[in-house]
Amino acid sequence: MSNTPETNPLLREDPLPIPFHHIRAEHVVPGIRAALARAETELAALVADTAERSYENTVGRLEEITDRLARAIRPVGVLVAVMNSPELREAYETVLPEFSAFFARIALNGELWRAVRAAAESPGVASLDRVRRRHLEKTVRAFIRAGADLQPEEKERVEALQVELSQLQTEFSNHVLDSTNAWELVLADEAELAGLPESARAQARAAAEEKGVEGWRFTLHQPSVTAFLQYSERRDLRERIHRAYVNRASEPPHDNRPLVGRILALRRELARLLGFRDWADYELQEAMAGSGGRAVEFEEDLTRRTRPYWEREMEALQAFARDELGLDPLQPWDMAFAIEQMRRSRFGLDAEEVRPYFPMDRVQDGFFEVARRLFGVEVRERKVENVWHPEVRFYDAFDEGGRRLGGFYTDWFPRESKRGGAWMSGVVLGGPAQDGGWDEHLATIVGNMSPPEGERPALLTHREVETVFHEMGHLLHHMLSRVEVRELGGTSVPTDWVELPSQIMESWTWERPALDLFARHWQTGEPIPEELFRKMKAARTFMAAHHQMRQLAFGTLDLELHVLFDPESGEDPVARSREVMSRFHVRPDFARDHFVTGFTHIFAGGYAAGYYSYLWSEVLVADAFSRFEREGLFSREVGSAFVDAVLSRGDDTDPAELFREFMGRDPDPDALLRRNLGAE
């Protein structure tokens, strides 16, 4: 396989979009190795340069080298997540250690570190603009944080740890995907489908036909398992699918139990080598929280304030399950079912009732219209051939002046080659170019939403509608970036700030003026009836404390493992995880599972010691959205202020200052409790 741009799509720098349809497993190893060789040559030339050191010829040049290299491998990462195959996985895992080692060695290169320090101390620093000065300061801190001042043998160990961690995290993700795909529940008797709505039955029938089996096939992919646990009247079958889901990747051949302990041990060792008490202190030094201790305080305080509301909800749920459903005692596999039945009883609302009003295409177009009204962004679909699957679609985004900001792919429905969940990935970060022009952005949005059923379009639950708006919020953060320094642009921000742009967009899915733009019956075109909308609003905070405690459980577990748990103690981290989770359940036995072996967010998804950020950001969201409520849900003035202070700024300014720029004050810490729990 040739390593030239003409024959290897990973090495081409053509105008966007990227030729995903030409990328094959055989391109990966030679392509990435060629990109690495080029980067090594460029780095050596940077170090050997005898010119007086400056920001431009040292830090700016280093950013160009690393960005070009990362741009070569990002498309492979996209494909591994959405079109996983044994060949692609093997190729990616072959070059990943080499790629990780290159980045680990950057900060450990003594000559490069001397060059960076010289640039930081050069007379020209005084004339740098604010953003470049911030970039220079953060680069110096990044070198120190990565071990630039360590002894040679310590640097070698840091590199080895970084490489092994990247391999283990990829292996963890693969185990979850493989164990998810390895399980199925095939039902041949229609009586066993009791309680399941037609949408779930149709999806299960289609899944069975896809595999060439008779009956109805249920899997551990999100739309399937969620619907089954929420609606199935067969308690025994709910138990089977629940146990399978919460014990994913917990036994051979897809066993993450050894990986959990090993990853935690390596992270702790790396943090200590780099001068930090634990992984949380290392990870959060640059975050809004600032330290693991501050994140723990946040979780503990919010848990304490949420618990009384949660306890009342759990008492009511258990009484309802016992008296109305005959579920005594309540079991883990009863929770979603009992909550749905109680919602119907209290509010007359069946979550399936709203599904016909949320066809996927209308929901997506609805978001585009909200973005146009608020932020002046125009989105247009463009037919392109360079997609990885027939379901993938491509869109161009333009600002209100008609300039193309960039493009993005959408890939919304589950398949066995795709990992679970929903996410936005920034593939190329553009923005203002040095010549005064504009470099285009490129991104992907991926989900596992309820798929189409025969001739019927994909009809989403309201929770899935929120997810679409959430990921599109991340997209706006990427596409509207105007930061000239790419390392500070887009979503390259602290984890406890990155969820503000995404979570705030969910708010419009609860507002009638926004819903009227897109929420229309897929057959009749009628808007959501007012009575149904009132039921939705009335039920919005139903079991809100339960959902908040669930998030607190995940965040607390994350911090427990990265702050308080000692990997060298010999204690089983899986057992420790169960103990932590038991504090957030109705009874301790609800936590007798292997949830942690499937916790990809913290072991493979970039949220290690950062899961608390979802609720941290929710506090910011609850407060920031109040300005839209006061001044107008579609106020262009407020929308422009949000773009100027948040969506366009990346990490060019401290996030706390950006929030103050938008709101005129610090966040109100009680905003979330007022919104979700009605606290005074």
N, C-alpha and C positions, 0 to 999 in steps of 0.2 A: 504493500500500500504506500503510495507516494505521500510525501509530507508537504507538498506544495499547495498553495491556496487554490490552484486550478483544479486539483483532484481531491482535496480534503475539505469538506464544507466547514469544519471547525476552525480552519485557518483563514477563511475568507472574511473580508471586511467590506462586503457589499452593502449597499443601502438596505435598510430594514424593510420587511421582516426577515428573520433568519430562516434559511432553508431547512427546516426540520424534516421535511419529507425526504431529504437526501442523506440525512445522518444515519449511519449504520454502526453496528457494534465494532466492525473492523476499522472504522475511522478513529475510534477513541484513543487507543494506545499510541499509535504513531502521531496522531494529531496533537494530543496533549503533550507528548514528549517533545515534539518539535516546538510547541509554544513555550515549554519550560526551557529548552535550550536557548531559544531567542531571548527569553527573560534573563537567563543567567548571563548571556553575553552583554545585554544592555546594562545589567546591574554591575558587572565588572567594569564596563566603560564608565559608568557613573562614579564608581569608587576611584578609578584611575585618573579621572579628570583633574588636571592641575590648576584649573581656573579658581579664582577666589570664590569661596562658598557663598551661596545665596539661597533664598527660599526657592527661586525659580529653577536653578540648576541642580538642586539637591532634593528637596522635599516635593516640589512640583513634578520633577522628573521621575522620582520614585513612584508617585501616585500613577503617572501615566503607564509605567512598566507593569505595575501590579494590576491595574484596571484592564489592560490589554490581555494579560494572562487569565484573569478571572472571567473575562468575556468569552474566552475560548472554552472553558469548562462548564459555564452555567447552562448552556443548552443540553449538555449531557445530564446534568442534575435534574433538569426539567423532565427529560425523557425517562430517567430512572424512576421518577415519581409517578409518571402517568402512563408509560408503556413499558413497564418492567418486563424483562425477559432474561433467561439464564445467560445468554450471550452478552447482552448489554451490561448486566450486573457484574459479570466476571471482568469485562473490560474496564468498567468504572472502578471496581475494587482493586484492579491492578495498578492504575495510575493515581488513585486517591492518596496513598501513602507518599508518593513522590511529590504530588501537589502540596500536601500538608507540610511536608518537610521543607519545601522551598519557602513557604510563608513563615514557618517556625524559625528558619535560619536568618531571615531578614534582620530581626531585632538582635540576633546573636552574632551578627557580623560586626566585629570590632571596628574595622576600617569604615564601614558604612555609618556606624554609630558616631564615630569621631567626625565624619563629614556632616551628619545631621546636627550635632552639637555646634560645630563651627558655623553652620548656617543660622542656627538659633542665636548665636552671639555676634553675628555680622552686623555692620552698621546699617545695612539696608532694612533690617527688621523694623526700625522706627518708621519707615515710609510705607510699610505694608498696610493694606486696608484691614478693617476689623475681621472679616471672615478669614482671610489668609493668616492673620496673626493667630486667630483661634485654631486654625488647622495646624499651624506650626507648633503651638503649645500642646495640642492634643497628640501630635505625632511624637514629640519628645516624651510625653507621659506614656504613650503606648510603647515606646522602646523600653523605658524603664520598667513598666508593668510586665513586659514580655521577657525580661531577664537580661537586658543589655549590659548591666553592670555585674553580672555573675562571673564566677570563675569558669575557666574552660571546661572542666569536668561537669560543672553544674549546667552549663549551656548544652552540653551533649545530652544530659538527662532531660532537660526541658524539651529539646527537639524530639527525643524518643517518646516522651509522654504525649506530646501533641499528635504525633503520627499514630500511636496506638489508640488514642482516644477517638480520632477520626475514623479509624477502622471499626472500633467497637460500636460506635454510635450508628454507623451504617449497618452493621450486622444486627443491631437491636431493631432497627426499622424493618429490615428484611424479615426477621423472625415474626414480627407482628403481622406483616403483610401475608407471609406464607401460612401462618397459623389461622388467620382470618379466612383465607381461601380454602384451607383444608377441611373446614367444617361445613356441614349442611344438614338441614332437616327437611326431608321429603315426606309429604303427607299425601296419602292416596284416597283417604275417606273425607268427603266434603264436610261431614259432621265435625271433623276435627278443626275446622276453620271457624267455629262458632265465635261470634263477636267481631271478627275481622271485617273491616269495611271493604267495599268492592275494589277500591284502589289497591289495597294490600294484596287482595286475592289475585287481581290482574297482574300485578308485578311478580308475584310468586309463580303464577302460571307461565308467564314469559320466561322467568328464570329457569323453570323446569324444561320448557321447550328448547331453550338455548343449550341445555346439557343433554337433550335427547332422552329425558326421563318423563314418566307419566305422573300426573298429579300436580302438586304445588310445592315449590322448592323455596325454602327460607334459608338465608345466609346470615353471616355476622356483619355484613355491610350495613351502614347506618340506617338507610331507609327501611330495610327489611327488619332488622332487630328492634328498632324503635317502634314501628307499627305493631309488631307482634306483642311486645311487652305492654304496650299501651291498651290494646284492644282485645287480645285473645281471652276467651272465657275459660280456656283449658289451663288450669293452674299447673298441672303436671308438665305441660309443654312449655309454659312460660318458665318454669324452673329449669328445664333442659337448655333453653336458649340463653337464659340469664347466666347459668353456670358456665356455659361455653364462652360467653362474651367476657366475663370478668376473670376468666382463667386463660385468656389467650397468651401464647408464647411462654407457657409455664411448664412445659414438659418436652422431652426430645421428640422429634428432631429440631424443634423450633423453640429451644429453651433459653429464655432471657434471665433466668434466676442467677446463673454465675456472672452474667454480664452486669447486672445491677451492682453487685458488690465490687466488681473490678473497676467499673467506671467511677464509682464513688471514691474508691481508694486512689485511683490515678488523679482524679480532680483534687482531692485533698493534698496529695503529695505535690502536685504542680503548684497549688496555691501557696503551700508552705515554702517551696523553693523560691517563689517569687516575692516572698516577704509578707504574706497575708495569713491570717489566722485560719481561714477556711475559704471554700469556693465562693460562698455568698459574699464575703467581704471583697474578694477579688472581682467578681462579676459586677457588683453593685457600686463599686467606687465611682464610676462615671455615670451612674443612674441618678434619678431624682431622689431615690431613697438614700443613697450614699453609702449604705453599709447593710450587712446582713442583720445586724441588731435592730436597725431602724425598720427594716421590712418585717421582722418578727414582731416588733411593737405594733406595727400597723395591723397585722393579722390578728394578734391577741386582742387588741382594743376593739376591732370590728367584730370579732367573734363574741366577745363579752357583751357587746351592745345588741347583737343579732340574736343571741341564744334565747332570751325570754320570748321573743316573737316566734322563734322556731319551735320551742317547747310547746307553746299553745297550739301551733299548727299540727304538730305531731300527735298531741292528745286528741285533737278533733279528728284527724285522719284515722287514727286507730279506732276511735269510737265508731266512726262511720263504717270502716271496713268490717268491724265486728257486728254492728247492729244491722247494717243494710246489705252487706255482701256476704256475711258469714265467714269472713276471713279472720280467724282468731286462733293463734296469734298471726299478726301481719308478718310476712316474710319479704326478703329483698326482692323477689320476683313478683311480688304483689304491688310494689310501690307505684309504678307508672300506671298500672291498671286502676288501682284504688283512687289515685289522684284524678285520673280522667273521669271515673264514675262520679266522684265527688264534685268535680267541675260541672258535669251535666246536671247533677242534682241541685246544686246551689244557683247556677246561672242559666240553666237551660241551654248550655253551649256545648256542642260536640265539635271538637277540633276539626273533624272532617267536614263540617258544614261550610267552613270558609274556603276549603281547598278549590272548589270550582271557580272561585273568583280570582285565583292566582295562577293563571297559566304562565309558564316560565318566560316566554317571549314578552308578554305584557309587563311582567314584573321587571325584567331587565330594561325594557323601554321606559318604564316608569321611573327607574333610577336615573336614566339618562335625562329625562325631562326635569327631574328635581335638580340634577347637576347643572343643567342649562339655566334654569331659573335662578338658582342660587349663585352659581360660580361662573356662568357664561361659557360653559364647556359644551361643545357640539360633538356628538358621536355619530359616526356613519359606518355601517357595515361595508366591508370590501371583500369581494370574492378573491381568495388567494389559493394557490395549490400547495403551498408549503406548510401543511398541517400534518400532525402525527396520527390523526384519527378522523374519520368522516364526520363525527359529531362536533369537531372543533370549528369555531368560527373566529373571524378576525375583524377588528374594528379600528378605525382611525379616530383620533381625538383632536379637536381643533379649539383654539381659544376664540374669544368673541371677536377678535380681529381677523380671524380666518387662518391664522398660522397653525400648521399641523404640529401639535405637541408630540405626537408619536402614535404608537399603535399597541393593541393588546389582543391576546387570544383568550377565548373562553372555552372551558371544557367542564361541563356541569354534571355529568351523570356517572354513576358507578360502573366499574368493570373490574375484573380480577387482576388486570395488569396495573391498576392504579391504587396507591395507598389511600387509606381512609381520611376523612376530614375535609376541610375546605381551607384554601390558602391563596394568597396573592404572592407571586414571585416577581421581583424586579430583575429582568434579564439584562437590560441595558439601561443605565441611567444617563440621560442626556442633560439638556439645559443650555444655558448661554455658552456659546463657543468663543474661543479666544479671538477669532477674526470678526466678532460682532454678530455672527449668525446664530443659528440654533441647531443643536444636536438633538435628534429625536430620541424619545424614551421608548422602551419596549417592555412589556410585562405579560404575565400569564395569570389568569384567574381559574382556579380549579375547585370543583366541588363534587359531592356525592349526593346529589339531590334526587328526589323522587323522579324516576324516568318516565318517558311517554309510555302509553299502554295501547298498542295497536294503532288505531286511527285517532286515539284520544291524545291530546298534547300533554306534556308534563304539567301536572297540577301540583302546586306546592302547598305545604302547610305554612301557617303564618311564621312559625319558627324558621322555616327554610327561607321565607321572604326576608326575615331579619338577617339571615346569614348572607344572602345575596347582597343586601345593602352594606353589610359589614365589610365583606371582601372588596366591594366597590369603593368603600371609603379608603381602604389601604391603597387601592388603585389611584384614587385622586391624589393621595399623599405622594405617590411616585410620579404620576404624570404631570402634576402641577409644580414640581420642584423647579426652582429658579436659582439654585445655589451653584455658583461658578466652580466651586471646589467639589468634585464628585464624591469624595469620601465623606463629606458632610451633608450630602443631598438626600432627597427622597426619604425613605424609611430607615436610613442609617442613623437611627436615633436611639436613645435609651428605651428599654422594653417597657418601662412604666410611663412612657410618653407615646409610644408608637400606636397604642390601642385607642387613643383619643380620637383621631380622625376616622377610624373604622367604627367604633362603638357609637359615636355621635350620629352617624348616618342611620343607624337602626331606629332612632327616635322618630323619623318621618314615617315609618311604617305604622305608627300608632295615631297618626293625625289624619282626620277626615279629608282636609283639602289635598293632602298628598295622595291618599288612597284613591280619591276620586279621579286622579290622573291615570290610574292603571288597573285598579282592582275591579274588574268587570267579569261577569260570568262568561265562561269560555264558549258557551253556546248562544246565549241570548244577548250578550253585551250589556246586560243590566248591571248597575253598580251594586255594591253591597247594601242590602236593605238596612234602613236606619235601626231597626230593632236588633238585627244581627250585630251591627257595629256597636250598639250600646252594650250588648252582651260581651263583646270582645273587650271593650274598655273596662267594664265592670270586673271582668275576670283577669285583667292585666296583672294585678298584684296578688292574684290567688296563688298561694304557696310561695310567695316571693322570698320569705325567710328560708324556706327549704332550699330553693335554688341558690340563694346567697350563701347558705351554710355549705352547700356542695362545693361552691367555688372556694370558700374558705378552707374546706377540707383539703382540696388539691394544693392550694398555696401553702398551707401549714405543713403538709407532708413534704412538699418540695424543700422548704426551709429546714424542716427537721432533719432530712437526709443530708443537706449540705451545710448545716451549721452545728447541730447537736449530736448527730450520729457519728461515732468514731469507727471508721472502716477497719482500724487495726485492733479493735476490741474482740473480734471473733464473733460478735453478735450477728445474727442473720438479719440483713436489711429488709427482707420480705416480711419477717415476723414483726420487726419494728414498724414497718409500714402499716401492718394490720392494726397494731396497737394505736397508732396515731389516728387512723381512719375510724376506729371504733368510737372515738370521742365525738364523732360527728354523725353517728347513726342512732336510730331509735333504740337498738340494742347492740351490744358489742359483737354478737355473733353475725350481724350483718356484714362485718368486715372480714369474714373468713373466706378470703379469695386471694387471687394473685393480680389484683388491679395494677400493682406497680410494674409488673412485667409487660404491661401494654401501655404504660404511661410515656408515650413517645414525645410529648411536649418537653419533658425535662431530660429524657435520655437520648433523644435523637432530633428534637425539633427546635433547639435554640432558646428554650425557656428555662434552662437549669438555673435554679435560685432566682427565677424571675416570674414564676407563675402568679405571684401576688399582684403582678402588674395589671392583670385584668380588672381586679376590683379597685386598685389604685386609680386606674384610668377611668373606671366607672364613676368614681367620685368627681373627677374632673369633668366628665361628660354630663352628669346630672346638673352640675353647676353651669357649664358653658352653654348647654341647650336652653337654659332659662333666658339667655339673652335673645335667642330666636323667638322664644315664646312671647317675650315682652315686646319686641320690636318688629316682629313679622316672620312667619314661618318661611316665606319666600323673599324676604328682604334682600335685595341685591347689595344694599349698603352693608348689612351685617355679613352676608356671604362674602363680599369682597374683603371685609375686615378679617374674616376667618382664613381666607386664602393668604392675605398679606402677613398675618401673624402666625399661622400654623401650617397650612397645606403647602405653601411655596418655600418654607424656610428650612426644612430638614433639621439639621443640628447646627445651624450657623450661629445660634444664640442659645444660651442656657434655657431649657424648657420652662423653668419657673418664670423667667422673664417674658417668654413668649405668651404664657398664660395671662400674665399681668397686662401685657400689651393688648390682648383681646378683651379681657374682662375689666381691666382697670383696677384690679385688686388681686389678692391671693385667693386660692380656692377656698370655698366654704366646706369644711370637712363633714358637715351634717347634711349636705345636699342629697347624698345617696340614700340615707336612712329616711329622709322625708319622702323621696320619690318612691322608694320600694316598699317601705314598711309603714309609712304614715306617721313616723316619729315626730314628736313636737320639737 
